[in-house]
């Protein structure tokens, strides 16, 4: 069997809305929403940005990878 080189890592994605709480005019509560996912270190060495649904913003926004 081949060796496991640990190329896939678990990452955390956080919404951009965490910085603009003042501009959030929805009736939903304020907060930080996070997704977890995994990526291949060799294929995508840079940080990922993915459009996903944020229940706090009640719309689709960019989620950026954090440490």
C-alpha positions in Angstrom: 0.0 0.0 0.0 1.1 3.6 -0.6 2.1 6.0 2.0 -0.4 8.6 3.3 1.3 12.0 2.6 -1.4 14.1 4.3 -2.1 16.2 1.2 -5.8 16.9 2.1 -6.3 19.3 5.0 -9.4 20.5 6.8 -10.0 24.3 6.4 -12.5 26.7 8.0 -14.4 29.2 5.8 -15.7 32.4 7.3 -18.2 34.9 5.9 -17.2 38.5 4.9 -20.2 39.9 6.9 -18.3 39.7 10.1 -16.7 43.1 9.4 -19.8 45.0 8.2 -22.3 44.3 11.1 -23.3 48.0 11.1 -24.6 47.7 7.5 -26.6 44.5 8.2 -30.2 45.7 8.0 -31.9 42.3 8.1 -34.0 41.0 10.9 -31.8 38.1 11.6 -29.3 38.1 14.5 -25.7 39.2 14.1 -22.9 36.7 14.3 -20.2 34.9 12.5 -21.1 31.9 10.4 -18.4 29.3 9.4 -18.2 26.3 7.1 -15.6 23.5 7.3 -14.3 21.8 4.2 -11.1 20.2 3.0 -8.7 21.0 0.2 -5.7 19.5 -1.4 -2.5 21.4 -0.4 -0.7 20.5 -3.7 -3.4 21.6 -6.1 -4.5 24.7 -4.2 -1.7 26.2 -2.1 -3.4 29.6 -1.9 -6.4 30.5 0.3 -9.8 29.6 -1.1 -12.8 31.9 -1.6 -16.1 30.2 -2.2 -19.6 31.7 -2.6 -21.9 30.1 -0.1 -25.2 31.0 1.7 -24.9 32.9 5.0 -27.9 32.6 7.3 -26.9 35.8 9.1 -26.9 37.9 5.9 -29.7 35.9 4.4 -27.9 35.9 1.0 -25.0 34.3 -0.8 -21.6 35.9 0.0 -17.9 35.1 -0.3 -16.5 32.8 2.3 -12.8 33.2 2.8 -10.4 30.6 4.3 -9.1 31.4 7.7 -6.5 29.6 9.8 
